[in-house]
Amino acid sequence: MKVEIITPDKELFKGEASYVGVPGVDGSMGFLNNHAPLITVLRAGEVKVKTDTGEQLFPVKGGVVEVSNNTVIVLAE
């Protein structure tokens, strides 16, 4: 799936991933290919992105995540 993690200052990640985990306000959640459409608010924590080359963690202070059509967009603080 396509993944973008964007902050007001810069783009932290843009590329393909097999899994994305986020710290939602109602608890942690993860996304795989063909996930149902979703928009939710994030709390402070780490966004985890798994790619073919390994796993990356991106600290966030909050934000919003949108999942739609095998695309995950994280607008992070």
C-alpha positions as CSV (number, residue, x, y, z in Angstrom):
1,M,0.0,0.0,0.0
2,K,1.1,3.6,-0.5
3,V,2.0,5.5,2.7
4,E,2.7,9.2,3.3
5,I,3.6,10.7,6.7
6,I,3.6,14.5,6.5
7,T,4.3,17.1,9.2
8,P,3.8,20.9,8.8
9,D,7.6,21.1,8.3
10,K,8.4,18.2,6.0
11,E,7.5,14.8,4.6
12,L,8.8,12.1,6.9
13,F,8.0,9.1,4.7
14,K,6.6,8.4,1.2
15,G,6.6,5.0,-0.3
16,E,5.3,1.4,-0.3
17,A,4.7,-0.5,3.0
18,S,3.1,-3.8,4.0
19,Y,1.9,-2.6,7.4
20,V,1.3,0.7,9.2
21,G,0.6,0.9,12.9
22,V,-0.6,4.2,14.5
23,P,-1.4,5.4,18.1
24,G,-5.1,6.2,17.8
25,V,-6.9,8.1,20.5
26,D,-9.1,5.0,21.2
27,G,-6.1,2.7,21.1
28,S,-3.4,1.5,18.8
29,M,-4.4,0.2,15.4
30,G,-2.8,-1.3,12.3
31,F,-3.5,-1.3,8.6
32,L,-2.8,-3.9,5.9
33,N,-3.7,-3.9,2.2
34,N,-7.4,-3.6,1.5
35,H,-8.3,-2.1,4.8
36,A,-11.7,-0.5,5.1
37,P,-11.8,3.3,4.6
38,L,-11.2,5.1,7.9
39,I,-10.4,8.5,9.3
40,T,-9.3,8.9,12.9
41,V,-7.4,11.2,15.3
42,L,-4.0,10.2,16.6
43,R,-2.5,10.7,20.1
44,A,1.2,11.1,20.9
45,G,3.2,8.0,20.1
46,E,5.0,6.3,17.3
47,V,3.9,5.5,13.7
48,K,5.3,2.1,12.7
49,V,5.9,1.4,9.0
50,K,7.0,-2.0,7.8
51,T,8.6,-2.2,4.4
52,D,10.5,-4.8,2.4
53,T,13.8,-3.4,3.9
54,G,12.7,-3.4,7.5
55,E,10.7,-1.4,10.1
56,Q,10.8,2.4,10.7
57,L,9.4,4.3,13.6
58,F,8.3,7.9,13.4
59,P,7.4,9.8,16.7
60,V,4.3,12.0,16.5
61,K,2.7,14.4,18.9
62,G,-0.8,13.8,17.5
63,G,-2.6,14.3,14.2
64,V,-5.0,12.6,11.8
65,V,-4.8,9.4,9.7
66,E,-6.8,8.6,6.6
67,V,-7.0,5.1,5.0
68,S,-8.6,4.7,1.6
69,N,-8.0,2.6,-1.5
70,N,-4.8,1.1,-0.2
71,T,-3.4,4.5,0.7
72,V,-2.5,5.6,4.2
73,I,-2.0,9.3,4.8
74,V,-0.8,10.5,8.2
75,L,-1.0,14.2,8.9
76,A,1.2,14.4,12.0
77,E,2.2,17.1,14.5
